[in-house]
Amino acid sequence: MNNRELYIIAHNIRSAHNVGAIFRSCDGAGVKKIFLTGYSQKPAEEAKENKSKPEKMLEKTALGAQSSVEWEDVDDLAALIVRLKKENVRIVALEKTERSVNIKKLEPAFPMALILGHEVDGVKDEILQMCDAVIDIPMRGKKESLNVSVATGIAIYEILG
């Protein structure tokens, strides 16, 4: 692993459009790999002829990035976190909590994995407790959060500089 490797862990992202947009942002920023966990939509196999509606939505939004960004389907998020920690990967969640810190105050240490959670429910507490840090994007309006794919793009570029 080089010293600027960033991984994305997309957990329980319910919208195939959001997953596609995450792939596209990851490609643009040079993210090393995406781990798709829970029920996050997976890309279709390249040669598959009869793709599902969600697979088509992901492809349409990703514009080919699903083929250029390495990805892995992982069943057990907690086991993935343990595995990555053994590989000295810093685990950071993007979530607004009592203990989260402004993303601008994060001092990136690589390799790093950024966990993204469900569009409504976010990252569950038991996963947050496994993280080395929890960061948030400051909100100035009335809404408390951004769309997960938008937040991902902001976070990736902030972390990678």
Buried (B, 14 or more C-beta within 10 A) or exposed (E): EEEBBBBBBBBBBBBBBBBBBBBBBBBEBEBBBBBBBBEBBBBBEEEEEEBEEBBEBBBEBBBEBBEEBEBEEBEEBEEBBEEBBEEEBBBBBBBBBEEBEEBEEBEBEBBBBBBBBBBEEBBBEEBBEBBBBBBBBEEEEEEEBBBBBBBBBBBBEBBBE
